[in-house]
Amino acid sequence: MVDHAGGEHTRIFQDVARLGASLARLGRITGTRTLAQAAIILDWDNKWAVENAQGPRNGGLHYEQTLYEHYRPFWEHGVAADIIGSDSDLAGYRLIVAPMRTVSMRAVRLLP
């Protein structure tokens, strides 16, 4: 980031130095955590079943795109939402979203 003469008075050097200072301030948030109260289930077995299903009603189904479409409103409104597996612990979540779920879920109790 220094010039050929070894100087530090270049624009690139100054940009890198500012970036380094910004990154050093991030240390205060390292290790902190936001606990999500909403979760979206990503079920690989369901994804494969939807993608491999044959028949006129199954055309145009896109599991991953549907998952993103369910996640986007949470992200746009600043609501933390975890993407979890189908066998994940659901305790602690107030809302569970299961896009295109084709198999029954175990009973879920939503917290107030």
Secondary structure, 3 states (H helix, E strand, C coil): CCCCCCCCCCHHHHHHHHHHHHHHHHHHCCCCCCCCCEEEEECHHHHHHHHHCCCHHHCCCCHHHHHHHHHHHHHHCCCCEEEEECCCCCCCCCEEECCCCCCCCCCCCCCC
